[in-house]
Amino acid sequence: MLGSMLANVGALVTYEDLTDVGWPGLWPTSGAVEAALGRLRRRVSGLGMSIRTVRCRGVVLVLSGPGVA
């Protein structure tokens, strides 16, 4: 999932795209997707990145902090 977001920094990555990458061929619950995103948010927060939710559409990876271009 993070790979899809890194390939599209600053752009919307839809929930459909995230589920295709994270659960190929399966239909996860929205709770499973949100749990995975929560874990990713915690992991990237110390790296000068944040994951913003676009309601009902997907997420956007945002770069911020020192040393981030």
C-alpha positions, -999 to +999 in steps of 0.1 A: +000+000+000+028+024+009+044+017-025+013+029-043+012+061-021+050+067-026+045+064-064+018+091-062+030+115-035+006+144-032-021+127-054-052+108-045-048+070-042-083+055-041-094+029-017-099+006-047-063+009-056-052+003-020-073-029-017-060-042-051-025-039-038-030-049-001-056-077-007-053-089-043-084-106-054-102-101-021-127-076-007-115-065+028-138-048+052-135-011+056-123-018+091-094-039+078-084-011+054-085+015+081-065-007+105-038-011+079-038+026+072-035+033+109-004+011+112+011+029+082+003+063+096+022+055+128+052+041+109+056+070+084+050+098+110+086+097+121+098+098+085+084+133+077+053+119+060+016+118+068-013+100+052-044+122+048-079+108+043-101+121+015-135+112+027-151+083+008-125+084-019-090+074-007-058+088+008-030+113+000+006+108+011+020+142+022+057+149+027+067+174+054+094+180+079+131+186+078+151+172+049+120+166+028+121+182-006 
